[in-house]
């Protein structure tokens, strides 16, 4: 067989393999979703805070070929997490690591399926660009924390390249400013290591294209969630000091894990 034909055959074989892998992962996601919807319905009469949505999100990681690694003390009830944001995988990673619900931009609420799934996980929708509604959004965040849950905000406001942090927007952090010790505030760093550049969803790439690209990957990879120490009372004095302290802690945590610290879930 001529070399060119040999290489063409290999490329076609790889493409078929990628297509089959994507199809298998999509099918597994649909089956997993249907199973979890059934479990969610069965658990409704018995659980005020239904855990199934977090279980569903965490289960997306192995389907996508992702191994979850958690570093740090376990998260307690009534905790507000402040995390960096690089990929849609950040959400199942934090759900698996901390059982978290999320603050999300209201654009997701415009998609009926996404709105339905987000509501099941008690997502707090906010209009980031509507300054007039900031006070109402702060009340929503406080109400969510009052339910004894864990809530995560991505203060960058969008996904980055997985390597550098964008500026932190501080408006919603007013909800947890001050000395209220009933709510713990903890930064969290999400790190994909050497795979960060390939995993990150940023720029003009459509969301579906990113999902399909990750589903097509042949080799598994790890996501490391660093659950960092809580902010002090001084660091929580106001929303800007919270943003600055959280950003500094997340930035300082880059590349700090060692093999003996890693706990795979």
Helices and strands as residue ranges (DSSP letters): H 3-43, H 52-63, E 66-71, E 79-83, H 89-98, E 101-105, G 106-110, H 112-120, E 124-126, G 131-133, H 134-146, E 150-153, G 171-176, E 184-191, G 193-195, H 196-199, H 207-215, E 221-230, H 239-252, E 263-264
